[in-house]
């Protein structure tokens, strides 16, 4: 076999290699940058191809090659392997649908593609409706468009709604109605044909949210920043171990950029980038309400507030400890501990952080594991570890946070300009009470509700201003998310 024939055989068998070639045709001159998440997508597409999964949802951030990979390159590759396959592809508007279709057709008319798939013949080359001599092809439409008389083996819905339409209940209803009354019935064989929905999340009640609520769908969820440790299947039996805090593809969208987006609009970031939409209504705090410091004060009272978790599973709450210097009526946050830990490690962490930051006021909620922690810290005192104050809330957490929101708006909470934990902290606090987690918000509320009596104390030593003495939050780099302001 010649080198050229061997290369053609690889293109027919290896979609990852095919995608590299395809991107060279439709990537606008940009260099192709492979990343593990492409292999994760390919693995799920392989499961659709062999019939293992007939209802797939892929949710991921914008600008990560989801459309090029699925709507253009994969369709071209599948038609080359099986020219009888019939695809229906839809997007929110005509222009986007046409672009995906044009990219697919451009790939299929290249010399290298025709050489790799010599049996494929195009009998109709209309961009929105091209057909092969075997009866297969790709028909493109828009959400709400006419599909009467059309049928497909595989339906691909790629971004069914514009981002700026996410808050329109009427538009969300239109998309859902179109799916359930029009497009879903276009499958040629309801027992064997497949539907793929690929999108960035926009709203709790968008199409992906509705389908996941109804059940029967598998989701490949790829947030821009990992929210927990996870094993993600890849092609060829491989597995990617994604660690909490790691960026999906830092070469395309680095951590600094993501944190800037998060600081500008936590709701957009949570939905479009983290695939975890929350409602805007009910939020109490805006990111611009936080004041910023470059250097913490050298005098004041060091306060530490803890909200402890009961369990340590990947879906459970976090144990959070916020350390601040209280000076002249303001809380200067200098460190945030946020980790899922067993009780023994939690107790060791509290002691270590008290010693590291020379804490003189230790607040722990007197509930669940917090009650046990208070008891043991009091019964087993250690040097430089202040005895904890047991905090017993008298109102629910929403009422407590609402009372603290006015203090934040008044500039009482001052945050450092550059630290790794900043984006996560701002996002969680500004998403409350609609976010997935509220541990940092609870710890902050507890601190603000229990200020110390001001004592002028000179604080010296590197322990105070070195929150990176031990790595507790996995981040690629420290950034400045305040540039937008």
Secondary structure, DSSP 8 states (H G I E B T S, - for coil): --HHHHHHHHHHH-HHHHHHHHHHHHSTT------HHHHHHHHHHHHHHTTS-SEEEEEE-TTSSHHIIIIIIIHHHHHHH-TT-EEEEEESSHHHHHHHHHHHHHHHTSHHHHHHTTT--EEEEETTEEEETTS-EEEEEETT---TT--BSEEEEE--S-GGGTT-HHHHHHHHHHIIIIIGGGBS-TTT-EEEEEE----TTSHHHHHHHH---EEEEE-SB-SS-EEEE-GGG-EEEE-TT-BS-TTTS-HHHHHHHHHH-HHHIIIIITS----STT----GGGSEEESS--SBSEEEEEEE--S--STTS--EEEEEEEEETTEEEEEEEEEE---HHHHHHHHHHHHHHHT-SEEEEESSTHHHHHHHHHHHT--TT----EEE--SS-HHHHHHHHHHHHHTT-EEEESS-TTHHHHHHHHHHTTSSS--HHHHHHHHHHHT-------B--SHHHH-TTSS--S--S----GGGG-
